[in-house]
Amino acid sequence: MLECLESLEEVKRGHMQQILIVDDYESGRHVLRVRLEMLGYHCHEAGNGAEALSAIRSKDFDLVITDHNMPVMTGLELLQCLAERPETQRMPVIFVTGQLSNDLRDAALRAGALAILEKPYEDEELMRAITGIFNPLLNRIHTSTKQECRSVLP
């Protein structure tokens, strides 16, 4: 039983905390990374959508926070690429832009964004979006872990 509880805590601490921050504005990425790491998340950075796709191919992320307006590949193009691949179709994405229109909002939602934030946003808005994404995932993992634990208990 102790092993099961420890594995649940490990899942909560480590597995669910891998966040990829995608933005061409390096200092903006850095500030967001520092804020999130202070809250216990493990963060990685990419400077555009193409770099993000490369990072996603080499590492599993639990959440992507992407800006829209970037060179090489925009945030919307990144979302569309993720939606086309079976292994990344359900990857949680928070879409951020300083030029939000109804058309862009609709396109981002159709491509799979779970939350959309308009710059400048408040830290509380971002944390509500992250919590809204991670809490249901943690609840699902917690339920699965409890069921697995029950199956090995005498």
C-alpha positions as CSV (number, residue, x, y, z in Angstrom):
1,M,0.0,0.0,0.0
2,L,2.8,2.4,0.8
3,E,4.3,1.8,-2.6
4,C,1.0,2.8,-4.2
5,L,0.8,6.0,-2.2
6,E,4.4,6.8,-3.0
7,S,3.8,6.2,-6.7
8,L,0.8,8.6,-6.7
9,E,2.9,11.3,-5.0
10,E,5.6,10.7,-7.6
11,V,3.1,11.2,-10.4
12,K,1.8,14.4,-8.8
13,R,5.3,15.7,-8.3
14,G,7.1,14.8,-11.4
15,H,5.1,13.3,-14.3
16,M,2.4,15.9,-14.5
17,Q,4.7,18.9,-14.4
18,Q,6.5,18.9,-17.8
19,I,5.6,22.2,-19.5
20,L,6.9,23.4,-22.9
21,I,6.9,27.2,-23.2
22,V,7.0,28.3,-26.9
23,D,7.6,32.0,-27.6
24,D,10.1,33.9,-29.8
25,Y,10.5,36.5,-27.1
26,E,13.3,35.0,-25.1
27,S,13.0,37.2,-22.0
28,G,9.2,36.5,-21.9
29,R,9.9,32.8,-22.0
30,H,12.4,33.2,-19.2
31,V,10.1,35.1,-16.9
32,L,7.3,32.6,-17.4
33,R,9.7,29.7,-16.8
34,V,10.9,31.2,-13.6
35,R,7.4,31.8,-12.3
36,L,6.3,28.3,-13.2
37,E,9.4,26.6,-11.8
38,M,8.8,28.5,-8.5
39,L,5.5,26.7,-8.4
40,G,7.2,23.3,-8.9
41,Y,6.7,22.8,-12.6
42,H,9.5,21.5,-14.8
43,C,9.8,23.8,-17.8
44,H,11.5,23.7,-21.2
45,E,11.6,26.4,-23.9
46,A,11.3,26.7,-27.6
47,G,11.7,29.8,-29.8
48,N,9.0,29.0,-32.4
49,G,6.6,26.2,-33.4
50,A,9.2,24.3,-35.4
51,E,11.5,24.2,-32.4
52,A,8.6,23.1,-30.3
53,L,7.8,20.2,-32.6
54,S,11.4,19.0,-32.4
55,A,11.3,19.2,-28.6
56,I,8.0,17.3,-28.6
57,R,9.5,14.5,-30.7
58,S,12.3,14.0,-28.2
59,K,10.5,14.5,-24.9
60,D,7.0,14.0,-23.5
61,F,5.3,17.1,-22.3
62,D,2.1,17.4,-20.2
63,L,1.3,20.9,-21.4
64,V,2.4,23.3,-24.1
65,I,2.0,27.1,-23.6
66,T,2.4,28.7,-27.0
67,D,2.5,32.2,-28.3
68,H,0.9,32.8,-31.7
69,N,3.0,35.4,-33.5
70,M,6.3,33.8,-34.1
71,P,8.7,33.5,-37.1
72,V,9.2,30.1,-38.8
73,M,6.0,28.6,-37.4
74,T,3.2,30.3,-35.6
75,G,1.3,29.0,-32.6
76,L,-1.7,28.2,-34.7
77,E,0.4,26.3,-37.2
78,L,1.9,24.4,-34.2
79,L,-1.6,23.5,-32.9
80,Q,-2.6,22.3,-36.4
81,C,0.6,20.1,-36.6
82,L,-0.1,18.6,-33.2
83,A,-3.7,17.9,-34.2
84,E,-2.6,16.0,-37.3
85,R,-0.5,13.5,-35.4
86,P,-2.2,10.7,-33.4
87,E,0.5,10.8,-30.7
88,T,0.0,14.5,-30.0
89,Q,-3.7,15.1,-30.9
90,R,-4.7,15.2,-27.3
91,M,-1.7,17.2,-26.0
92,P,-3.0,20.0,-23.8
93,V,-2.2,23.4,-25.2
94,I,-2.7,26.9,-23.8
95,F,-2.7,29.4,-26.8
96,V,-1.5,33.0,-26.1
97,T,-1.7,36.0,-28.4
98,G,-1.6,39.7,-28.2
99,Q,-3.9,40.1,-31.3
100,L,-6.9,38.0,-30.5
101,S,-9.8,38.1,-33.0
102,N,-12.9,35.9,-33.1
103,D,-11.5,34.2,-36.2
104,L,-8.2,33.4,-34.5
105,R,-10.0,32.2,-31.3
106,D,-12.2,29.9,-33.4
107,A,-9.3,28.5,-35.4
108,A,-7.3,27.9,-32.2
109,L,-10.2,26.1,-30.5
110,R,-10.8,24.0,-33.7
111,A,-7.1,23.0,-33.7
112,G,-7.3,21.8,-30.1
113,A,-6.4,24.7,-27.8
114,L,-7.9,24.0,-24.3
115,A,-7.4,27.6,-23.2
116,I,-6.8,30.9,-24.9
117,L,-5.2,33.9,-23.2
118,E,-4.9,37.4,-24.6
119,K,-1.8,39.4,-23.8
120,P,-1.3,41.0,-21.4
121,Y,-2.8,38.4,-19.1
122,E,-2.8,38.2,-15.4
123,D,-0.8,35.5,-13.6
124,E,-4.1,34.3,-12.1
125,E,-5.6,33.7,-15.5
126,L,-2.7,31.5,-16.5
127,M,-2.8,29.6,-13.2
128,R,-6.5,29.0,-13.6
129,A,-5.9,27.6,-17.1
130,I,-3.1,25.4,-15.9
131,T,-5.1,24.2,-12.9
132,G,-8.1,23.5,-15.1
133,I,-6.0,21.3,-17.4
134,F,-3.9,19.5,-14.7
135,N,-6.6,18.8,-12.1
136,P,-8.8,16.6,-14.3
137,L,-5.6,14.8,-15.5
138,L,-4.4,14.3,-11.9
139,N,-7.9,13.0,-10.8
140,R,-7.8,10.5,-13.7
141,I,-4.3,9.3,-12.7
142,H,-5.2,9.2,-9.0
143,T,-8.3,7.0,-9.8
144,S,-6.2,4.7,-12.1
145,T,-3.5,4.4,-9.4
146,K,-6.0,3.6,-6.7
147,Q,-7.6,0.9,-8.9
148,E,-4.1,-0.6,-9.6
149,C,-3.3,-0.5,-5.9
150,R,-6.6,-2.3,-5.1
151,S,-5.7,-5.0,-7.6
152,V,-2.4,-5.8,-5.9
153,L,-3.7,-5.6,-2.3
154,P,-4.7,-8.9,-0.6
